[in-house]
Amino acid sequence: MDNHPSGSDRSATAATCERIRRHLERGAPWDACDAFREAIARLPGDAELLYWGALAHARAGAAKTAHALLDRGQAVASLAPGRLADILSLRGRLWKDAFHRAPDGAATRALGERARDEYLAAYRLQRDPYPGINAATLSLLLGDRAAAMNLAQEVARKL
């Protein structure tokens, strides 16, 4: 896969991602998924497009597909730390959603830990407050009050 799209590919990606974003803003995730499917055949290795496709599928409730698209996006996003942080945060959100839906038990805890770890990885890349706050919250929900407080205080200092 070519990780360096041409100018026309970047224009096509930007236009498609904007269409997907507009569909999502108006509450139409399935239209966003359709726009993604139309474009991905032309640009199969585009991390930006894969991220937006994963977000569309996540909002449509297709978590398994969203995870698969994030895997593909992560494989080609290694040179773009901002996009990689977005991918990790979205994966954290998917695990967090599963954590909140799961019944109590060991498997549930593992989901929470996976979510926290994805958010932590995203936070470490760019020190963006969003994944930091989510990692701190999940740490608290998992019973690690000290880690939650340390991370929350670090995020607060950056704000």
C-alpha positions as CSV (number, residue, x, y, z in Angstrom):
1,M,0.0,0.0,0.0
2,D,1.2,3.4,-0.9
3,N,1.3,5.6,2.3
4,H,2.0,8.7,0.3
5,P,-1.1,9.6,-1.7
6,S,-0.9,11.9,-4.7
7,G,-2.4,15.4,-4.6
8,S,-5.6,14.2,-6.4
9,D,-5.9,11.3,-4.0
10,R,-5.6,13.7,-1.0
11,S,-8.3,15.9,-2.6
12,A,-10.6,12.9,-3.1
13,T,-9.9,11.8,0.5
14,A,-10.6,15.3,1.9
15,A,-13.9,15.6,0.0
16,T,-15.0,12.1,1.0
17,C,-14.1,12.6,4.7
18,E,-16.0,15.9,4.6
19,R,-19.1,14.1,3.2
20,I,-18.8,11.4,5.9
21,R,-18.5,14.1,8.6
22,R,-21.6,15.9,7.3
23,H,-23.6,12.7,7.3
24,L,-22.5,12.0,10.9
25,E,-23.3,15.5,12.0
26,R,-26.9,15.2,10.7
27,G,-27.3,11.8,12.5
28,A,-27.1,9.6,9.3
29,P,-24.3,7.0,10.1
30,W,-25.5,4.6,7.4
31,D,-25.2,7.3,4.7
32,A,-21.7,7.9,6.1
33,C,-20.9,4.2,5.8
34,D,-22.2,4.2,2.2
35,A,-19.9,7.2,1.3
36,F,-17.0,5.4,2.9
37,R,-17.6,2.2,1.0
38,E,-17.8,4.1,-2.3
39,A,-14.4,5.7,-1.7
40,I,-12.4,2.9,0.0
41,A,-12.2,0.8,-3.2
42,R,-10.2,3.7,-4.8
43,L,-8.1,4.5,-1.8
44,P,-7.7,1.2,0.2
45,G,-4.6,2.3,2.2
46,D,-5.7,5.8,3.2
47,A,-5.5,6.2,7.0
48,E,-7.7,9.3,7.1
49,L,-10.4,7.6,5.1
50,L,-10.1,4.4,7.2
51,Y,-10.5,6.4,10.4
52,W,-13.6,8.2,9.2
53,G,-15.0,4.9,7.9
54,A,-14.4,3.3,11.3
55,L,-16.1,6.3,13.1
56,A,-19.1,6.0,10.7
57,H,-19.4,2.2,11.5
58,A,-19.0,2.8,15.2
59,R,-21.8,5.3,15.2
60,A,-23.9,2.9,13.2
61,G,-23.4,0.2,15.8
62,A,-21.1,-1.9,13.7
63,A,-18.3,-2.3,16.2
64,K,-16.7,-5.3,14.7
65,T,-16.3,-3.6,11.3
66,A,-15.1,-0.4,13.0
67,H,-12.4,-2.4,14.8
68,A,-11.3,-4.0,11.5
69,L,-11.1,-0.6,9.8
70,L,-9.1,0.7,12.8
71,D,-6.7,-2.2,12.4
72,R,-6.1,-1.3,8.8
73,G,-5.8,2.4,9.6
74,Q,-3.4,1.8,12.4
75,A,-1.2,-0.3,10.1
76,V,-0.7,2.7,7.7
77,A,-0.9,5.6,10.2
78,S,2.5,5.1,11.9
79,L,3.9,8.3,10.4
80,A,0.9,10.4,11.4
81,P,0.9,10.7,15.2
82,G,-2.3,12.8,15.3
83,R,-4.3,10.4,13.2
84,L,-2.8,7.4,15.1
85,A,-4.0,9.1,18.4
86,D,-7.5,9.4,16.9
87,I,-7.4,5.8,15.9
88,L,-6.4,4.7,19.4
89,S,-9.0,7.0,21.0
90,L,-11.8,5.6,18.8
91,R,-10.7,2.0,19.6
92,G,-10.7,3.0,23.3
93,R,-14.3,4.3,22.9
94,L,-15.4,1.0,21.3
95,W,-13.9,-1.0,24.2
96,K,-15.4,1.5,26.7
97,D,-18.8,1.0,25.1
98,A,-18.5,-2.8,25.3
99,F,-17.3,-2.4,28.9
100,H,-20.4,-0.4,29.9
101,R,-22.8,-2.9,28.2
102,A,-21.2,-6.0,29.6
103,P,-22.4,-7.7,32.8
104,D,-20.1,-7.6,35.8
105,G,-17.3,-10.1,35.8
106,A,-13.7,-10.8,34.9
107,A,-14.4,-10.3,31.2
108,T,-15.9,-7.0,31.8
109,R,-12.9,-5.8,33.7
110,A,-10.7,-6.9,30.8
111,L,-12.8,-4.7,28.5
112,G,-12.3,-1.7,30.8
113,E,-8.6,-2.3,30.9
114,R,-8.4,-2.5,27.1
115,A,-10.3,0.7,26.8
116,R,-8.1,2.4,29.4
117,D,-4.9,1.1,27.7
118,E,-6.0,2.4,24.3
119,Y,-6.8,5.8,25.7
120,L,-3.5,5.9,27.6
121,A,-1.6,5.1,24.4
122,A,-3.4,7.9,22.6
123,Y,-2.7,10.3,25.4
124,R,1.0,9.5,25.4
125,L,1.3,10.3,21.7
126,Q,0.0,13.8,21.8
127,R,-0.9,14.6,25.4
128,D,-4.4,15.5,24.2
129,P,-6.8,16.0,27.2
130,Y,-9.6,13.9,25.6
131,P,-8.0,10.5,25.8
132,G,-6.3,11.5,29.0
133,I,-9.6,12.3,30.7
134,N,-11.1,9.0,29.4
135,A,-8.0,7.0,30.7
136,A,-8.3,8.7,34.1
137,T,-12.1,8.0,34.3
138,L,-11.6,4.4,33.3
139,S,-8.8,4.0,35.9
140,L,-11.2,5.2,38.5
141,L,-13.9,2.9,37.4
142,L,-11.4,0.0,37.5
143,G,-10.5,0.9,41.1
144,D,-7.1,2.4,40.5
145,R,-7.8,5.7,42.3
146,A,-4.1,6.8,42.5
147,A,-3.5,6.4,38.8
148,A,-6.8,8.2,38.1
149,M,-5.9,11.1,40.3
150,N,-2.3,11.4,38.9
151,L,-3.5,11.3,35.3
152,A,-6.4,13.7,36.0
153,Q,-4.0,16.2,37.7
154,E,-1.6,15.9,34.8
155,V,-4.4,16.7,32.3
156,A,-5.7,19.5,34.5
157,R,-2.2,21.1,34.6
158,K,-2.0,21.1,30.8
159,L,-5.4,22.9,30.6
